[in-house]
Amino acid sequence: MSAITGFVYPHPHPGGIDHLHQMVQSLSHRGPDGTNIWSQDQVGLGHCLLQTTPESRFETPPLSNASQTLVLTADARIDNRADLMTQLGLEQPTSEVITDSALILAAYEKWGEQCPEFLLGDFAFALWDATQQHLFCARDHFGVKPFFYYASEQVFAFASEMKALFHLPEVPKALNETRVADYLTLMLFDSEMTFYEQILRLPPAHRMTVSKNNLDISSYWSLDPDVELQLESDQAYAEQFQAIFTEAVRCRLRSAFPVGTMLSGGIDSSSITCMTAQLRQEAQETAKFPTFSAVFNEITASDEQEFINAVVHQRPIEPQYVQGDQLGPWTDYQQMLALQDEPLFACNSHLTHALYQIAQGQSVRVLLDGFDGDQAVSHGVGYLRTLAKAGHWLKLWREMSGFCQSFGYDLWPLYRSYVRKFGINPLLKKTKITKIIRKVNTWQSRGQQDPSASQAAPAMPWAIPLSPDFIDRASVLQRYKQLRRQRFGAQPSQRHEHIVDVTSGLVSSTLEVMDRTAAASQIELRFPFWDKRLVEFCVSLPEEQKMQNGWTRLIIRRGLEGILPPQIQWRAGKGNLGTAFDHTLEKYGTDLIHQVLSHPPDAIADFIDMQELTNLVNRWHTGHAEANDTLLIWIAVNLILWLQQANLSSNFAESTQ
């Protein structure tokens, strides 16, 4: 976790170097081990260094090649170093002083704009090619490393965090209403836009070339839904998963500083922690390593200490805890808003922030995290739909029986819903009697329709009370339907669904939130489940390897046999953090909520129906909350708090001051 920033002007720009210093300084919290800049004529590149890998101690970026025709600034950890050095013809004896930035530079010299296709790991970089007079940029496969940019005829600028871009006078700080709509309707699936007009994300697995008169963005990698892995047995699949997962953890343990793991007690974090312990044992490292967990002594529905202890008591671990039920979601919210550059949406950021601070106090610079391993591996429940579509009703019954027994669902209602949706309804649609009944129902409904009903506003599919003018002005309903189709629309197979899940913009957006939160404590997060090799393997699995006998996520349960404690390996669910969130928001956030609602900025009325929001809060406060009311209040109040603090360069700024 370092920081990169820079700009390219169409013509020499003498004043740019002062702005470049300011851009770098605004990101210095990400790089305590040194800041540096390079500039020439119309181009400037900056870097803030956080040393984590052994090789990073030799880095002094931005880095130039021998001929000074290429200059690179990179926030990167390259995991296939040995393979790359072989392909690039680099001497193995000098590998300890070949930095990851040097490998990227050499890869560009050999393969040009195809170089990201040869890189494995987490990376975001920008490289100035003086010969071609263009800037080449790329971002890793799932967006672990952030990359924001602004492009206009006046300047192209980029940075690890958006705050750096605003030090250039050409970059406006104007609100993006479309992103506000996505935020308020809980549809943050777009992988490019931000809360600021004209400031965008480079999507994961994309490269970008910026020249004087052109900006070209293209994908360099994608998952293939037609690839299905075929092995000879269940055991073979399990063994291959274990081998790939082992390497995904191993390469992320490369560090010159203490390494820890996040440990929630779930399958994902426990898998990483147990594998870390095994690899350390194989390397004859006997010292205990730290784990970091949130526990809830008061809110038992959210507490996972039973499962955390199952790992801690079997491994050489030094556990560290934060009492989650003693922290409010808006703890240090002003600092968090300043760090994030956008309204808060992750409900547990205050917990991770507290854990990162503890890790920093123990000189830990690298934390392995199991974030969204269930998405990367896949629960595999789409297999039930595949069986129903194929008419395999007996096999569907058996799978559902096991699923309901393991996860506590009622079998008959679930089975009937599948029979009706995939068996009976398709047959009825083909019959003439169905068409006749539909026409009769239509005629009857027309005759019985209340004339005044046509004047009533249609019910909106989201729960948060939006301003009617905003709904029309920002085409919120159309946008909402479009995003839902893209994210939740019917897919031809479970594999297609899996690909939609792992490539959702919500994944990269959440990774960016976690990155910025960790940056405040000079922590680099690493995510073994978002290893390109592991995701490709899991996506390519046959459906019955993802779910079988009612057990979801079967491949990880089988693959980590003997590594995970059995009570975690075969646990059906996980603790409900939503209960803790509801409790702590009411306990610690009520005063702030009422303070915000009593003096809201005028601008918020452009987006939210404040009277309806007040009614919602009153309902929640008097104990009559409906489902998701706490989350809706959290979202709305965060938008208000951010608008008060954002200092936007638009009419909204005038109304929030």
C-alpha positions in Angstrom: 0.0 0.0 0.0 1.8 3.0 -1.3 0.5 5.9 -3.3 0.8 7.2 -6.8 -0.2 10.4 -8.5 0.7 12.6 -11.5 -0.5 14.5 -14.5 0.1 15.1 -18.2 -0.6 18.5 -19.7 -0.9 19.0 -23.5 1.9 21.5 -23.4 4.7 22.4 -21.0 3.3 23.7 -17.7 5.9 25.4 -15.5 3.5 25.8 -12.5 2.7 22.1 -12.4 5.6 21.1 -10.2 4.2 23.0 -7.3 0.8 21.3 -7.7 2.6 18.0 -7.9 4.2 18.5 -4.5 0.8 19.3 -3.1 -0.7 16.2 -4.6 2.1 14.0 -3.2 1.8 15.7 0.2 -2.0 15.0 0.4 -1.2 11.3 0.0 1.8 11.1 2.4 -0.2 9.2 5.0 0.0 6.3 2.6 3.7 6.3 2.4 5.7 7.1 5.5 9.0 5.7 4.0 9.6 8.6 1.6 8.0 10.7 -1.0 9.5 11.6 -4.4 8.5 13.2 -7.7 9.7 13.3 -11.2 8.7 16.0 -13.7 9.7 17.0 -17.2 8.0 19.6 -19.4 4.3 18.7 -19.3 4.5 15.5 -17.3 4.8 14.9 -13.6 4.8 11.7 -11.6 4.7 11.3 -7.8 5.1 8.5 -5.3 4.7 7.9 -1.6 6.4 4.7 -0.4 5.3 2.2 2.2 7.9 -0.5 2.4 6.3 -4.0 2.9 8.1 -6.5 0.7 11.8 -7.3 1.1 12.5 -5.8 -2.3 10.6 -2.6 -1.6 13.5 -1.5 0.8 15.5 -0.9 -2.4 12.9 1.2 -4.2 13.2 4.9 -4.9 10.3 5.5 -7.3 9.4 7.0 -9.7 11.7 4.7 -11.5 13.4 5.3 -14.9 15.0 2.9 -17.3 18.6 3.1 -18.4 17.9 5.4 -21.3 15.6 7.7 -19.3 12.8 7.2 -21.9 10.5 5.4 -19.5 9.4 6.6 -16.1 7.2 4.5 -13.8 5.3 5.2 -10.6 3.6 2.1 -9.1 1.7 0.8 -6.2 2.3 -2.9 -6.7 3.1 -6.3 -5.4 4.1 -8.7 -8.1 3.6 -12.4 -7.1 5.0 -14.2 -10.2 8.4 -12.8 -9.8 10.4 -15.9 -10.6 8.4 -16.7 -13.7 8.7 -13.0 -14.9 12.4 -12.9 -14.3 12.8 -16.1 -16.4 10.7 -14.7 -19.2 12.5 -11.4 -19.1 16.0 -13.0 -19.0 17.0 -11.4 -15.7 19.7 -12.9 -13.6 18.5 -15.0 -10.7 21.4 -14.2 -8.4 20.4 -10.5 -8.3 16.7 -11.3 -7.7 16.8 -9.9 -4.2 17.5 -6.4 -5.4 15.1 -6.4 -8.4 12.1 -4.5 -7.2 8.5 -5.1 -8.3 8.6 -1.7 -10.0 11.7 -2.8 -12.0 9.9 -5.9 -13.1 6.9 -3.9 -14.4 9.3 -1.5 -16.2 11.1 -4.4 -17.8 7.8 -6.1 -18.7 6.7 -2.9 -20.5 10.1 -2.7 -22.4 9.6 -6.3 -23.6 5.8 -6.5 -24.2 4.6 -2.9 -24.4 0.9 -2.4 -23.7 0.4 -6.1 -23.4 2.5 -6.2 -20.2 -0.4 -6.4 -17.7 -1.3 -9.7 -19.2 1.9 -11.1 -17.8 1.6 -9.7 -14.3 0.2 -11.5 -11.3 -0.6 -9.7 -8.1 -2.1 -6.4 -7.0 -1.0 -3.4 -8.9 -1.9 0.1 -10.1 0.7 2.0 -12.1 1.3 4.8 -14.6 4.3 4.8 -17.0 5.4 7.8 -19.1 6.8 6.7 -22.5 8.8 9.6 -23.8 9.4 7.9 -27.1 5.7 7.4 -27.8 4.7 10.6 -25.9 2.0 8.8 -24.0 1.1 7.7 -20.5 0.3 4.0 -20.0 -1.7 3.0 -17.0 -3.1 -0.3 -15.7 -5.0 -1.8 -12.7 -5.0 -5.3 -11.3 -7.6 -7.9 -12.0 -10.1 -7.2 -9.2 -9.2 -3.6 -8.3 -7.3 -4.3 -5.0 -5.1 -1.3 -5.8 -7.1 1.9 -6.5 -6.7 4.2 -9.5 -8.7 7.4 -10.0 -8.4 9.8 -12.8 -9.6 13.0 -14.4 -9.4 13.7 -18.1 -10.1 16.9 -20.1 -8.6 18.9 -22.8 -6.7 20.9 -20.2 -5.1 18.0 -18.2 -5.1 14.3 -17.5 -4.5 13.5 -13.8 -4.5 10.3 -11.7 -4.1 9.4 -8.1 -4.5 6.6 -5.5 -7.1 8.8 -3.7 -9.3 11.4 -5.2 -8.2 14.1 -2.7 -4.9 14.5 -4.6 -6.6 15.4 -7.9 -8.3 18.5 -6.4 -4.9 20.2 -5.9 -4.9 20.9 -9.7 -6.9 24.0 -10.5 -8.3 22.4 -13.6 -10.1 19.6 -11.7 -13.6 20.6 -10.5 -15.1 19.3 -7.3 -18.6 18.9 -8.6 -21.3 16.5 -7.3 -22.3 13.5 -9.5 -26.0 13.1 -8.9 -26.1 9.7 -10.7 -23.8 8.3 -8.1 -25.8 9.8 -5.3 -28.9 8.0 -6.7 -26.9 4.7 -6.9 -25.8 5.2 -3.3 -29.3 6.0 -1.9 -30.9 3.1 -3.7 -28.1 0.7 -2.6 -27.0 0.0 -6.2 -23.3 0.7 -6.1 -22.5 -1.7 -8.9 -20.9 0.7 -11.4 -17.2 0.1 -11.7 -16.2 3.5 -13.1 -18.1 6.5 -11.7 -17.5 8.3 -8.4 -19.4 10.9 -6.4 -17.6 13.6 -8.4 -18.4 14.6 -11.9 -15.6 13.8 -14.4 -13.6 11.9 -11.8 -13.6 8.2 -12.7 -12.1 4.9 -11.7 -10.0 2.8 -14.0 -12.0 -0.4 -13.9 -10.3 -3.6 -12.7 -8.5 -5.6 -15.3 -8.2 -2.6 -17.6 -5.4 -0.6 -19.2 -5.4 2.9 -20.4 -3.2 4.9 -22.8 -3.3 8.7 -22.7 -1.8 10.7 -25.5 -2.2 14.3 -26.6 -5.3 13.8 -28.6 -6.6 10.4 -27.4 -7.6 8.3 -24.3 -8.0 4.6 -25.0 -9.2 2.2 -22.3 -9.5 -1.6 -22.9 -9.8 -4.8 -20.9 -6.7 -7.0 -20.8 -8.3 -10.0 -19.0 -11.7 -11.5 -18.4 -13.2 -14.8 -17.1 -14.5 -17.2 -19.7 -17.9 -18.7 -18.9 -17.3 -21.5 -21.4 -14.3 -23.0 -19.6 -15.2 -26.0 -17.4 -12.5 -27.9 -15.5 -12.8 -31.7 -15.7 -10.8 -33.8 -13.2 -11.1 -37.5 -12.4 -12.5 -37.3 -8.9 -13.9 -35.2 -6.0 -10.5 -35.7 -4.3 -8.6 -34.3 -7.3 -10.7 -31.1 -7.3 -10.1 -30.8 -3.5 -6.4 -31.3 -3.9 -6.1 -28.8 -6.7 -8.0 -26.2 -4.7 -5.7 -26.7 -1.7 -2.6 -26.3 -3.9 -3.8 -23.1 -5.5 -5.1 -21.6 -2.2 -1.8 -22.5 -0.5 0.1 -20.6 -3.1 -2.3 -17.6 -2.9 -1.6 -17.3 0.8 2.1 -18.1 0.5 2.9 -15.3 -2.0 1.0 -12.8 0.1 3.2 -13.6 3.1 6.2 -12.0 1.4 7.0 -9.2 3.8 10.0 -7.5 5.4 7.7 -6.6 8.4 5.4 -8.4 10.8 2.4 -10.0 9.1 -1.0 -10.6 10.7 -4.4 -11.9 9.7 -8.0 -10.7 10.2 -9.9 -13.4 12.0 -13.7 -13.2 12.2 -14.4 -16.9 12.9 -16.0 -17.4 9.5 -14.7 -20.0 7.0 -12.8 -17.4 4.9 -10.7 -15.7 7.5 -10.2 -19.0 9.4 -8.9 -20.6 6.2 -6.3 -17.9 5.7 -5.2 -17.9 9.3 -4.9 -21.7 9.5 -3.0 -21.8 6.2 -0.7 -19.0 7.4 0.1 -21.0 10.5 0.8 -24.1 8.5 3.1 -22.3 6.1 5.0 -20.7 8.9 5.4 -24.1 10.6 6.8 -25.5 7.4 9.2 -22.6 7.2 10.2 -23.4 10.8 9.0 -20.0 12.1 8.1 -20.7 15.7 7.1 -17.3 16.9 3.4 -16.6 17.4 1.8 -14.3 14.8 -1.0 -11.8 15.6 -4.7 -12.1 14.6 -7.2 -9.3 14.8 -10.9 -9.9 15.7 -14.0 -7.9 16.7 -15.9 -9.6 19.5 -19.3 -8.8 20.9 -19.8 -9.8 24.6 -23.2 -8.0 24.9 -24.6 -8.8 21.4 -24.3 -12.6 21.3 -26.1 -12.9 18.0 -23.1 -11.2 16.4 -20.4 -12.9 18.5 -18.0 -15.4 16.9 -15.7 -16.1 19.8 -16.5 -19.8 19.8 -15.2 -20.1 16.3 -12.3 -17.7 16.8 -11.2 -19.7 19.8 -11.3 -22.9 17.7 -8.5 -21.5 15.6 -6.6 -19.6 18.3 -6.4 -22.6 20.6 -4.9 -24.9 17.9 -2.4 -22.6 16.4 0.6 -20.5 17.5 -1.4 -17.2 17.5 -1.3 -14.1 19.6 -5.0 -12.9 19.3 -5.9 -9.2 19.5 -9.4 -8.0 20.1 -11.6 -5.0 19.9 -14.9 -4.9 21.8 -17.3 -4.2 18.9 -20.3 -3.5 21.0 -18.5 -0.6 22.7 -17.9 1.3 19.4 -20.5 3.3 17.5 -20.6 3.2 13.7 -19.8 6.9 13.6 -16.7 6.7 15.8 -14.3 9.3 14.4 -16.7 9.9 11.5 -15.1 13.2 10.5 -11.7 11.6 10.1 -13.3 8.7 8.2 -15.1 11.0 5.8 -11.9 12.9 5.2 -10.1 9.6 4.5 -12.8 8.2 2.2 -13.5 11.2 0.0 -17.0 9.8 -0.4 -20.0 9.1 1.9 -19.5 6.1 4.1 -21.4 3.0 3.1 -19.5 0.1 4.8 -21.2 -0.4 8.1 -18.2 -2.0 9.8 -15.5 0.5 8.8 -15.2 1.7 12.4 -14.4 -1.8 13.5 -11.7 -2.4 10.9 -10.3 1.0 11.6 -9.9 0.2 15.3 -8.3 -3.2 14.4 -5.9 -1.5 12.0 -4.8 0.9 14.7 -4.0 -2.0 17.0 -2.0 -3.7 14.2 -0.1 -0.5 13.6 0.8 -0.3 17.3 2.4 -3.7 16.9 4.4 -2.7 13.9 2.3 -4.9 11.6 2.4 -3.6 8.0 0.7 -6.5 6.2 -2.7 -7.9 7.0 -4.3 -10.9 5.2 -8.0 -10.5 4.9 -10.8 -13.0 3.9 -13.0 -10.3 2.4 -15.8 -11.7 0.3 -14.3 -15.2 -0.1 -17.9 -16.5 -0.4 -18.3 -14.5 -3.6 -14.9 -15.6 -5.0 -15.4 -19.3 -4.2 -19.2 -19.1 -4.7 -22.0 -20.6 -2.5 -23.1 -22.5 -5.6 -26.9 -22.4 -4.9 -27.5 -21.7 -8.6 -27.1 -25.5 -9.0 -30.6 -25.8 -7.6 -32.0 -23.8 -10.5 -29.9 -25.8 -13.0 -31.5 -29.0 -11.7 -35.0 -27.5 -11.8 -34.6 -26.2 -15.3 -33.4 -29.7 -16.5 -36.4 -31.3 -14.8 -34.3 -33.4 -12.4 -36.9 -33.1 -9.6 -35.8 -36.1 -7.5 -32.2 -34.9 -7.5 -33.4 -31.4 -6.7 -35.4 -32.8 -3.8 -32.3 -34.5 -2.4 -30.1 -31.4 -2.7 -32.8 -29.3 -1.1 -33.3 -31.8 1.7 -29.6 -31.6 2.6 -29.5 -27.8 2.2 -32.6 -27.2 4.4 -31.3 -29.6 7.0 -27.9 -27.9 7.2 -29.0 -24.3 7.0 -32.4 -24.4 8.8 -34.8 -23.7 6.0 -38.3 -25.2 5.4 -38.1 -27.8 2.7 -41.6 -27.9 1.3 -42.1 -24.2 0.6 -38.7 -23.9 -1.1 -39.2 -27.0 -3.2 -42.8 -26.0 -4.2 -41.5 -22.5 -5.3 -39.0 -24.2 -7.7 -41.5 -26.6 -9.1 -44.0 -23.8 -9.7 -41.4 -21.4 -11.2 -39.4 -23.9 -13.4 -41.9 -26.7 -13.9 -45.6 -25.6 -13.8 -45.3 -21.9 -15.0 -43.4 -22.7 -18.3 -46.0 -25.4 -19.1 -48.9 -23.0 -18.5 -47.4 -20.3 -20.7 -47.5 -22.7 -23.6 -51.3 -23.5 -23.3 -54.1 -21.6 -25.0 -56.2 -21.6 -21.9 -53.6 -19.5 -20.1 -53.8 -16.9 -22.8 -57.6 -16.8 -22.6 -57.4 -16.4 -18.8 -54.9 -13.6 -19.1 -57.1 -11.7 -21.5 -60.2 -12.1 -19.3 -58.3 -10.9 -16.3 -57.1 -7.9 -18.3 -60.7 -7.0 -19.3 -62.0 -7.4 -15.8 -59.2 -5.2 -14.3 -59.9 -2.5 -16.9 -63.6 -2.5 -16.0 -63.0 -2.4 -12.3 -60.2 0.2 -12.3 -60.7 3.2 -10.1 -60.3 6.3 -12.3 -58.4 8.1 -9.5 -55.9 5.3 -9.3 -54.2 6.4 -12.5 -53.3 9.6 -10.8 -51.6 7.9 -7.9 -47.8 7.8 -8.0 -46.4 4.3 -8.6 -44.7 2.6 -5.7 -40.9 2.8 -6.0 -38.8 -0.3 -5.6 -36.4 1.3 -3.1 -37.2 1.9 0.6 -35.4 5.2 1.2 -37.6 8.3 0.8 -36.3 10.2 -2.3 -37.4 13.6 -3.4 -39.9 13.2 -6.4 -38.0 15.9 -8.3 -34.7 14.0 -7.8 -36.3 10.8 -9.1 -37.3 12.6 -12.3 -34.3 14.8 -12.7 -31.7 12.0 -12.3 -33.8 9.3 -14.0 -33.5 7.3 -10.8 -36.0 4.6 -11.7 -34.6 3.9 -15.1 -31.1 3.8 -13.6 -32.2 1.5 -10.8 -33.8 -1.0 -13.3 -30.7 -0.9 -15.5 -28.4 -1.8 -12.6 -30.7 -4.5 -11.3 -30.8 -6.1 -14.7 -27.0 -6.0 -15.0 -26.4 -7.4 -11.4 -29.4 -9.6 -10.7 -30.8 -10.4 -14.2 -31.3 -14.0 -15.2 -28.1 -15.7 -16.4 -27.8 -18.7 -18.6 -25.8 -20.7 -16.0 -24.5 -20.7 -12.5 -21.0 -19.9 -13.9 -22.3 -16.8 -15.6 -23.8 -15.8 -12.3 -20.5 -16.4 -10.6 -18.7 -14.2 -13.0 -21.2 -11.4 -12.5 -20.7 -11.7 -8.8 -16.9 -11.4 -8.8 -16.7 -8.6 -11.4 -19.3 -6.4 -9.8 -18.3 -2.8 -9.2 -19.4 -3.3 -5.6 -16.4 -5.6 -5.1 -13.8 -3.0 -6.2 -15.6 -0.2 -4.5 -15.5 -2.0 -1.2 -11.9 -2.9 -1.7 -11.2 0.8 -2.2 -13.0 1.7 1.1 -10.9 -0.9 2.9 -7.7 0.3 1.2 -8.3 3.9 2.4 -9.2 2.8 5.9 -6.1 0.8 6.2 -4.0 3.6 4.7 -4.6 5.7 7.8 -2.7 3.1 9.8 0.0 2.4 7.2 -1.4 -1.1 6.7 -1.3 -3.0 3.4 -4.2 -5.4 3.0 -3.8 -8.5 1.0 -6.7 -10.8 -0.2 -5.8 -14.4 -1.0 -9.4 -15.2 -2.2 -8.9 -12.5 -4.9 -6.0 -14.2 -6.4 -6.5 -14.4 -10.1 -5.6 -18.1 -10.2 -7.9 -19.0 -7.4 -10.9 -17.2 -8.9 -10.3 -18.7 -12.3 -10.2 -22.2 -10.8 -13.4 -21.6 -8.7 -15.3 -20.2 -11.7 -14.4 -23.1 -13.9 -15.6 -25.7 -11.5 -18.6 -27.9 -12.4 -21.6 -26.9 -10.4 -21.7 -30.1 -8.3 -18.2 -29.2 -7.0 -19.6 -26.0 -5.6 -22.7 -27.5 -4.0 -23.4 -31.1 -3.2 -25.7 -32.9 -0.8 -27.0 -29.6 0.3 -23.6 -28.2 1.3 -22.7 -24.9 -0.3 -19.1 -23.8 -0.8 -18.2 -27.5 -1.0 -14.8 -27.1 -2.6 -13.3 -25.1 0.2 -14.8 -27.4 2.8 -13.3 -30.4 1.1 -10.1 -28.7 0.0 -9.1 -27.6 3.5 -9.8 -30.9 5.2 -7.3 -31.3 8.1 -6.4 -27.6 8.0 -9.7 -26.0 9.2 -11.1 -27.1 12.6 -14.1 -29.3 11.8 -16.6 -27.0 13.6 -15.6 -24.2 11.2 -15.2 -26.4 8.2 -18.8 -27.6 8.4 -20.5 -24.7 10.0 -23.6 -23.7 8.1 -23.9 -19.9 8.7 -22.1 -17.0 10.3 -22.7 -14.4 13.0 -25.2 -11.7 12.2 -23.2 -8.4 12.3 -26.4 -6.6 11.3 -27.7 -7.1 14.9 -24.6 -5.5 16.3 -24.9 -2.6 13.8 -28.5 -2.0 14.8 -27.7 -2.1 18.5 -24.6 0.2 18.3 -26.2 2.7 16.0 -29.1 3.1 18.4 -26.9 3.2 21.5 -24.2 5.5 20.2 -25.7 7.3 17.1 -29.1 8.5 18.2 -27.8 12.0 19.3 -26.0 12.5 16.0 -29.0 11.4 14.0 -31.3 13.9 15.7 -28.7 16.7 15.5 -28.3 16.1 11.8 -32.1 16.0 11.2 -32.7 19.1 13.2 -30.2 21.2 11.1 -29.9 19.5 7.7 -28.2 21.4 4.9 -30.6 22.8 2.4 -29.0 20.7 -0.4 -30.1 17.4 1.0 -33.7 18.3 0.1 -32.6 18.0 -3.5 -32.2 14.3 -3.0 -34.3 13.1 0.1 -37.8 13.8 1.2 -36.8 15.0 4.7 -40.3 14.8 6.1 -40.5 11.1 5.2 -37.0 10.5 6.5 -38.0 12.1 9.8 -41.0 9.8 10.0 -38.8 6.9 9.3 -36.4 7.9 12.1 -39.3 8.4 14.5 -40.6 5.0 13.7 -37.2 3.5 14.3 -36.6 5.4 17.5 -40.0 4.3 19.0 -39.3 0.6 18.4 -41.4 0.2 15.3 -38.6 -0.2 12.8 -39.2 -2.1 9.6 -36.6 -4.3 7.8 -33.5 -2.3 6.8 -34.7 0.9 8.5 -31.4 1.1 10.4 -29.4 0.8 7.2 -31.5 3.4 5.4 -31.0 5.9 8.2 -27.2 5.2 8.1 -27.1 5.8 4.4 -29.1 9.0 4.5 -27.3 10.6 7.5 -23.9 9.7 6.0 -24.8 11.6 2.8 -25.9 14.6 4.9 -22.6 14.5 6.9 -20.6 14.2 3.7 -22.3 17.1 2.0 -21.6 19.3 5.0 -17.9 18.4 4.8 -17.2 17.9 1.1 -16.8 21.6 0.1 -18.2 21.0 -3.4 -17.6 23.5 -6.1 -21.2 23.8 -7.2 -24.5 25.3 -5.9 -24.6 22.5 -3.4 -21.6 24.0 -1.6 -23.4 27.3 -1.1 -26.4 25.5 0.4 -24.4 23.3 2.8 -22.4 26.1 4.3 
